[in-house]
């Protein structure tokens, strides 16, 4: 259950020293949308997931992995 609260997108953003606001701007999305992705309130579709990985310069699996 503790892993459920861990959000890989939030971790990757922190590792890259980037904010959700920055990512929202890069994606052309509302900051609220990215915030929901970071809090697991909603999930990005595959297209946005791929865009995020490219912007953050990580493999999609880095955002998806559940450890």
C-alpha positions, 0 to 999 in steps of 0.5 A, a space after each residue: 500500500 505504501 508504494 501506491 502513494 509513490 508517484 514515479 512522475 513526481 520522482 522523475 521531476 524531482 530527479 531532474 530538478 523540474 516542477 509540474 508547472 514547468 512540465 505543464 508549460 512544455 506539454 501545453 497543458 494546464 498545471 492542474 492536469 499535471 498536478 493530478 498526474 503527480 498525485 495519482 488523481 488521474 493518469 496521462 494518456 499514452 501520447 502524453 506519457 511519451 511526450 513527457 518521457 521525451 521532454 524529461 529525457 527518460 525512457 517511458 519505463 522510468 515513469 511507469 515502473 512500480 517498485 
